[in-house]
Amino acid sequence: MRLSEVHIKELVTLYFPNFEPKGIDVFLAISTYGKAKNKEIIFKSGRSDKTLLLILIGSARAYQISKEGKEITNHIRSEGHIFGEALVFSDQLQMLDIEAIGEVHYLKFDVGELEQLCYKNDELMKFYLGFLKDTILVFSHRINSFVAMTPKERYLDLIKWNPKYLESTFDKHIAGFLGVTPLTIHRIKKSK
């Protein structure tokens, strides 16, 4: 199923209720709609572009392969969130693959193009600053959870922080995201 333009606009309005219609129209004009199947790579590592996603429906993860060949899930995001790799804000090559978890509908946009438009449009600037603040908050929280919490506390915190991850994400991805094994996730769930 492909989302209509009307449905896309409704979803963006739902996720960003303070985003005025004129600003949404400008954002949609610089965005490209896409759809990915389960396990499809949306973005491949090694890229130098400045592209991010707004997840409309579904969840995605950003991961890399360790030297030992093990997948490490760095981030997971679900619908209503901007997603990509922080290296889009630098001149470095991106290190993470972005993979769909289940079917994902998204808008792709160039953050550099968005930044340029922000200088001319206060509405877009508020939107841009809002998602930058969200990104800082999420990264800060993630760092704190690894420094100050046990694996079980991180799991319970994830349920509180974003229960949609647990509805739409496989245990192996949750385990990688939390820095534990899938067996540990199984034991935590069993002990609840």
Buried (B, 14 or more C-beta within 10 A) or exposed (E): EEBEEEBBBEBBBEBBEEBBEEBBEBBBEBBEBBBBEEEBEBBEBEBEEBBBBBBBBBBBBBBBEEEEEEBBBBBBBBBBBBBBBBBBBEEEEBBBBBBBBBBBBBBBBBBEEBBEBBEEBEBBBBBBEBBEEEBEEBEEEBEEBEEEBEBBEBBBBBEEBBEBBBEBBBBEBBBBBBEBBBEBBEEBEEEE
